[in-house]
Amino acid sequence: MLPSTAVKWIPLNRMLKRKSMSTETPSASELLMNSLPEKLIHHRSSGHPLTRGLYLAYLRMRSSVDTIRVQVPEKQPNILPHLKIRDNPNVSQEEWQWLHNLDLNEIKSKPSSAQEQFQQQLSDRAKELLKTVNIEERDALAHRICDLEIIELNDEVSVILLFPPPGNVCLGPGTSDEWLIGTDYISVPVPVFELAHLSTYHPNFTRRFARLSSILELDNILSQQTLREAFSDEELTDAKDRQDQIGNFVTNLETIWKSMRWLTDILQYARDRQVTGGVPLSVLYAPPPSPLEMNDNNVNTANPQTEVSSLNFNNNQLDAESFMKQKPTSKLTSGILKVYPAYQSGLSKGTSVKLHVTNRTTCREIVNLVIQQLNKTIESRKLDAPLYDEDQWHEFCLIASMGNMEHTLLDDFCPLQLQNPWTKGQLLVRPKEADVSNIGPSTCV
C-alpha cells in the first residue's frame, strides 16, 4: 500500500490528456480510462429522480443468451420511457376501479367526471408516448395499460405502465438494436437498471442492502472456513449452527430485495398469454361508457368524421340503423365499431364490445380482441359459459349482417372499408362452422 504522502490528486481532464490510447492493441486500463467520462455522465444522469406527479411509462425488453435488456431514455436511465399524466401522484379508488372495469368489461353506468377525465388523460398520454417510441397507430391499438397495480416509486412519484402484446414485450435473442428507435434511448441489463432505479428512489434501502450483503458475504466465507477447520464435535456443531444462521440471513435479505424488484413481476404478468392482462388501447380509446354496453343507445363519437349508432333488438328482429356513417368528402382513417357476439357467451342479449379501430385494423384483430374481452367478462362474473383459448380464436370470424343477408369478412379485410349497403348493418363474431341456414344467403368478401 502506498503511503498517503506519495499520492497526488490531479483533475481527470488533465490525466486524460496525458494518457493516449495505443492505436494497435489498447490495454484494459486504457479502455477503462477513456470510457470514464461516459461512465461519469451516465452516473450523474442516473441520479436525477422524476418530479412530483403521476406518469405513464413504456415497458419493452430484449432477451439474449445470458441477459435481458430494457429500453430506457439515454438521459435518464433510471426510469422507463415516460410522460407525465398530471401533478397529483395519487389515483383515487374511483378512478382505478373504472380502469379495472374497462379490463373486465363491467361497465354498467356512465362514468363520473373524474373517471372520464382520467380515461381521457390516459388516452392522450398513451398516444403521445407511443409516438415518441415510434409505434404506429395500428400496432398501438394492441398495446395495453397495466391494471394490475400502480408502481409507487416513492411518496411523490407514481407510475402506470404501458406495454405491448404478450409476444412483443420481450423480443427474442438475435434481435438487433433496431428496436431502439432514434438516439434518445439505450438498452441496459435489467440488474443495472434496477440498481440505478433503487439507488435513485430508495437510496437508504440500497445503501443498507449493499452493506448487509457485503457483511453477510464475508461472514459466509469465514463460517465455511471455520467449518472446515472444526475438529471436535462441539466446534463442528457451533460452526454448522453459525453457517445455518448466516444462510437464513441471506435468504431473508434476498426475499426483501425481490419484494423491491417490481420489474420482474410486471414482466411475468405482461408476457403471460393465459392471463392476457391489461386494458387494450382499442378499448381505452373508445368514448365512455365503454366497452361493454348492456343496453344499446345511440352513441355519437368525438370523431367529427364518424358517427356510431347501435342496433336495437325489437321482437327478435334487427332494426338496422347505420352503425357507421361516413361523410362523402372525407376519408375515414379511424372510428368506433360495435361488435356483437353471436355465440354462447352467457351474457345478456344485445351485449356489445365497443372498439377504437383504424383503417388498417383487420377483422382477425377485431375477432381476437372481442373474444379476449368477453373471456374476461365471463371469468369475472363466473358465468356458466365456455372460455376460448388463444389457439381456438381462429375458429371464429367476423360477419357483416343486414336484415336477412350477411357477408363473411375475410381475416385480412379491414371493416372500415365496408361499402353501402353493408354500412347499415351489424358486425357479429361467430364460429365459422355455425349453422346460418336461418339467417339467409351468405357470401365472403
N, C-alpha and C positions, 0 to 999 in steps of 0.2 A: 504494500500500500504506500502510495506517495504521501509525503508529509504535506500538510496544508500550505506551508510556505512555498512549496515548489509548484503549486497550481496557480495558473494565471487565467482570469476570465477575460475573454475578448468578445466583441459583438459577432453575431452569426454571419452577418453580411461580409465582414472583413475576412472571416475564416473561409467563406465560400469563394471569395476572390483569390485567396491564396491557393486553394485546392483546385486543381484542374483534372478533370476525369481523363483517364487514359483512353485513347481512341481505339485501341486494339481490344484488350480484354480488361474492362474495368473490374476492380475487386468489389467484394460485397460492401466494404466500408465506404468506397467511393459512391456506389449506387445509393446507399443509405444516406450519405451526406448530401448528395444532390437532390434527394427526394424530401429532405427536411422542410423546405419552405412549403411544399404542397401539403405535407402532413400537418404543419402548424396551422395552415389556413383551414384545413378540414377539422382540426381540433377546436379552433375558435368558433367556426360556424356550427359545430355540433352542440355548443353550449348555450345557444340562444333559444329560449322557450317561446311558445306562442303567447300572444297577448290574451287577455281575458275574453272568453266567448265560447260559442258552440260552433264546431267545424264539421265539414263533410270531407272525409279522406278516402282516397282511392287505393285499393289493395291489388297489386299484381306482382307475381313472382316468377322465377325461373329456376328449375332444378337442374343440377348437373350430377356427375358421378358421386361426388363427395360433399356437396354443399347445396343449399338453397339460398338464392339471392333475391332481394326485394328491391323494388323500384322506389327511389327517394329523390327529392329535389337536391341538386348539387350544392345549393347554397344553404340548405337546412337538412342535413342528412339524418337528423334525429327524429324525423316525423315523416309520415307518408305524404304523397302529393295531396294538397288540401285547398279548400276555400272556406272562408268564414261565412257562416249562416247568419249569425246575429251576435250581439254583445252579451246577452244573457246565456250563461253556460248550462243552465238548468232546463230540463224538459219535464213539463208537468205530466201527471198521470193521465190527464185528459188527452193530451197530445200523443203520448206514447201509446195509449190504448187505441186511438184512431189509426195509427200506423200499424199496430198489431192486427186490428180488424181488417185492414186492407189486405194483409197477407193471408188471413184466414177466411176472407170473403164473408164477413159477418156484419156488413153494413145494413142496418135496418132503419136508419133515420138520417136526416141531413146533418152535416157536421156543424158544430158551433163555429163562430167567427174565428176563435183561436185555433181550432183544428183545421179549418180551411186555410188560414194564413200559414200554419205550419206546413201543410202539404204543399202549398204554393212556393214557400221558401225552399223546401227540399227539392222541388222540381226545378226551380230556376238555377239553384246552385249545382245540381246534378248535370244539367245541360252545359253550364259553363265549365265545370271541372272536366267533363269528358271531352270537351273541345280542346282544352289545354293539353290533354294527353293524346290528342289526335284520334279519337274514336268516332267513327261515322255514326250518323243518327240511326241507320238501320241496325247496326251492331249494338248501339247504345240501348235500344229498347229491351234487349235480353239481359242487360245488367240488372243488379238487384241491390236494394237498400237493406242492410242488415238490421233485422228487428229482434235479434237475439239479446243484445244488451247495448248499452251506451258505454263507451270507454271513457272513464273519468281519469284523465292524466294527472290532475291534481284538483284542488278545490276551485280553481278558476278556469280550467280548460276541460271541455268535454268533446268527444268525437263520435260521430255516427259514420259507419263505414259503408262504402260502396264498392262492390266487387263484380267481376264478370260472371258468366255462366260457369257451372262446375268444371267443365272441361278446359276452360281458359284461365282459371285462377292461377294455376302454376304450370307454366309451359315446360315441356319435357326436355331431356338432355339433347344437346345438339343444336338448340335454338341459338341463333346469333344475337348480337346486341341490337339488331334492327327493331326489337320490341321496345327499345328505349328511343322514343321519338324526340329529336332535337337535342340540343346541348344542355338543356336545363335540368336533365335527370341523369342519375347514375344508378348502378346496381351495387349493393353491398351485401355481404353474407348476413344471414339472419342474426347470428350471435353478435356480430359487430353492431348491427342496428339496435338490438335490444340493450346492449351495454351503453351505447350513446344515448338511447332514449331514456333509460332509467337513471343515468347519471345526470340528465337534464331535469327531469320532472320528479325524481326521488333521490336527490343527492345523498341525503343522510342514510337512507336504506342501502344505497350502493356502496358507500364507504364502509359501513358496518359489515355488510356481506363480504366485501373483499378482505377486510381484516380478519373476520372469523374464518373464512375459507383458508387463508394463509396459515393461521394458527392451527386449525384442525389438520391441515395437510402435513405440517411439521410434526404435530403430536402423533399422527397416524404412523409416520415413518419411525419415530422414536419408539412407539409402542411395539411395532413389528420387530425392531432391533432388540428391545427388551425381551420379547417373547422368544426370540432365537437364542438369547443368552441365558434364559432361565434354566436353573439346574435342579433345584429342589421342587417338590410338589407345591409348596406354599408359594414360591416365586412364580411357578408356572400358572397357578390359579390366579394370582394377582395380575399377571401380565395379560391373561385372557380376559379377565373382567375389565381391565383398562381398555383393551382393544375393542371389546363389545360396546363399552360406553362411548368411545370415540366414534364407532360406527353408527350408533344411534344418533349422536350429534350431527354427523354428516348427513344422515337420511333426513332428519328434521330440517336441516338447513336447505337441502335440495328441494324439499316439499314447499318451503316458504318461497324459494326462488321461482319454482314453477308457478306458484299462485300469482306472481307478478308478471309472468310472461304471457300476456293476453294474446299475443300474435299467434302462438301455436294453436290455441283453442279455436280462434277465429278461422285460421287456415283450414283446420279439420272440418269445421262447420261449413265453410264456403265450398269445399271440394266434395262434400257428401252428396252423392247422386240420389241416395234413397230419401233424404230429407228434403232436398231442393229448397232450402230455406231462403228467406228474404222476400221483399216486396219487389216484383218486376217493375222496371220503369215504365213499361207499357201500361201497367195498372196505375202507377203513381201519377203519370201524366194525364190520365183521364179525368175530366172535371168531376168534382164531388156532386152528389153522393156516388161513390164507386167502390168496387167494381160490380158487386152483386146487387141486383135490384129485384126484389120480390114482387113489387107492384110497378108495372111499367107505366110511366107517364111521359109525355113529350118532353124532350130534353134539347135545349139549344146549347151548342158548344161555344167556347170562346173563339174558335177559329171563324173569322168572318166568311171564309170560302166554303165552309161545311156546315150543314145542319143535320143533326141526328134526331130522329124521332122513332118511337117504339111501335111495336105491333101488339095490339090488344087481342086477347082471347075472348070471343063472344060466341057462346053456344057451340064451342068446339070448332068454330070456323075462324079462319085468319082474315082479319080486316087489314088488307095490305096497304099501309101508308108508306110513303117514301122513307127508307131508313138512311138514305144519303142523297142529298140534292146538291148538285154542283152548278155553280154559275157558268153559263155558257162561255164567257170570255176569260175564265180563269183556268189555270192548270193546277189540279189538286195534287199537292205534294204530301199532305198528311191529313189525318182526320180521325174521328172516333167511330168505332164499329161496335155494335151489339151482336153478340153471338149466343145462340140458344143451344143447349144440349138436347139432342134428340136420341138419347139413350137412357137407360135406367140409372139415374144419379141419386135417387132418394130425395130430391129437392122438389119444392112446390112447382106446379105448372106455371110457366111464364118466367121462370128464373133465367137470367141472362148475365153474361160477363161482358163488361164494357172495357174496350181496349183502345189505346192510342196506337195507331199504325202509320206507316209511311207508304209511299207509292212503290216501295221495294220490299215491303213485308209480304212474305209468301203465305199461301194457305197452310203449308205444313207448319210454319212457325206459329200461326194462329191456333191451329188444332192442338199442337203440343202445349201451348200456354193455357188454353181453356181447360184441357184435361188436368193439367197440373194444378190450376187454381181450384177446380171442383174437387179434386182429391183432397186438398187441404180442408175444404169445407166439410166434406164427408167425415174426415178424421176428427176435426174439431168438434163437430156436433154428434159424433158417434152414431152415425146413421147406418141403417142396415142396407148398405149398397156396396157394390163391388168397387175396389180400388184397382186402377190400371197402372202397371209398371211402365217404365220408360220404353222398354223393348216391345210393349204392346201398342204404343201410340200410333205406329204406322198402320194399324188395322182400322183407323178412323180416317174420315175425310171431311172436307168442308162442302156443304151443299148450299146453293142459292135456290130458294124456294119462293114461288109466287103463285098463289091460288092452287090449282091442281097440277102445276108444272114445276119442274125443278131441273137444275143443272148440277152435275157433279164437277166441282172445280179441281183441276189438277194441282198436285203438290207445289209446283213451281210457279203457279199462277198468282198474281197479285190482285187481291179483291178490289182495291181502289180503281182498277182498270175496267171494272164491270160497266157495261153499257146498258141503256134502256132496251127493254123494259125491266131488266133484272135489278136495276137500282131501286125499284119499287117493291122489292120482295124482302126476304128474311134470310139470314145466314144461320145454318144449322151445322152442328158437329154430330156425325152419325157413323156407326160402324159400317165399313164398306160392304159387308155381306148382309146388311139389314134388308128385310123384305119391304119393298116400296111399292108393291102392287096396288095398295090402297091410296096411293098419292097421285099417280098418273105417270105420263111419259117422262123419261129421264135421259139426258144426254150429257156428254163430257165436253168441257171447253178448256 
